């Protein structure tokens, strides 16, 4: 379904959705703004799908956050992008001058994740919320089910990966905002004195999970 929506996008939306910032003299003509929009649409679509499926007694906000984060992670977005043929579309959209770098770009998780988010943002603008989110949930169905069947504990996974290298991770609160009853914490994951990931959450535990997830992605795990 998402493939059909993408195929039907008008040029004024599909053009920027498949344009890397390095391919244009104006960043506004790249996929960055659409990716910003699409990231929110993707998150809300998956959250709305998961919420009624997971009982409140067993799945609190923290568990929901972890499952959603896994379902829409960079790795998940890359898998969906590859199923939809996004790398080929990027190659076709690349200007001749970008030919030497196209191969590396279209194989990069961060780029593919951004483009799939941009595509979702473009579809939202063209088709509206209901049609787009239905297509998004269908497209991400394998990743959603995998997150439900095999939920990841990003902090434990990161700790295990680092232990193999004789390293340890620590978490530091970078910022706190919001009223006491509705705080948002921003936490960084530190390895050997260097920040390798940062995350935000309504609790320190959730923010640490997000920071660990970011660290794993940065480390290529």
Secondary structure, DSSP 4 states (H G I P E B T S, - for coil): -HHHHHHT--HHHHHHHT--GGGSS-GGGSSHHHHHHHHHHHHHHHHHHHHTTS-TTT--HHHHHHHHHHHTSHHHHHHHHHHTTHHHHHHHHS-GGGHHHHHHHTT-HHHHHHHHHHHHHHHHHHH-HHHHHHHHHHHTHHHHHHHHHS---HHHHHHHHHHTTT--EEEEEEEEES-GGG-EEEEEEEETTEEEEEEEESSHHHHHHHHHHHHHHHTT-
